[in-house]
Amino acid sequence: MSEWVFGKTEASAVQCRCCGRETRQLVGTVFESSSDVPTAFFTTVVTPGHPKPRVKVALCIGDLSERGQRANRQIIAMEIWPRGNEYVTTLIDAADPMLPAPAAGIPLTAAEVRASASKERIFSIS
């Protein structure tokens, strides 16, 4: 398994649609330590003090080079939250409005992620 390195990351803040609290969003890239081409593009959303304290993560994987096409990229969305001393990860289906713009890649359903040959890579990045 490769070592993951974060590229440039940008932060922004908006209001949560359901509770009005400040929501923080991070957008950036993840690289394999041996590559100049990003392995994944990610978006994370967290709302401190939210009634349901969860972090939403969307990964876009596939050919992220300048020549890459939408059809060669996949979008995977998940939520992560604490439960006692552990963290729980659940997949979010492709219709979630938090996902990156459809031009970024093909959104996958939870079932498609579970059946994907890239499943191990997806969860090692997240």
C-alpha angles and dihedrals in degrees: 000000000000126000112249122226124191118231126199112331126196126199131206137169131222135159120273110250094222105038106017094234121136111276120203121213126193122193123186150116137271122211135192105242091244098051139076092199116082116252093202142006113215141194121192127187125193131170112199111220092015116157087239104039102210136142116220116209128188119189124194110198134175132062103358094166120117088261093051119120129214091244090061094055131075130202118215121186128194143162124226125195139162122259110180108304094342138071123233122212122197130178120239119214120248096259095070109125092221093073121109118266112296089245088071095070147300112307113229128214119233090256091053091052092050090051095043122116085221093059095110092049092047094055094042090057094047 
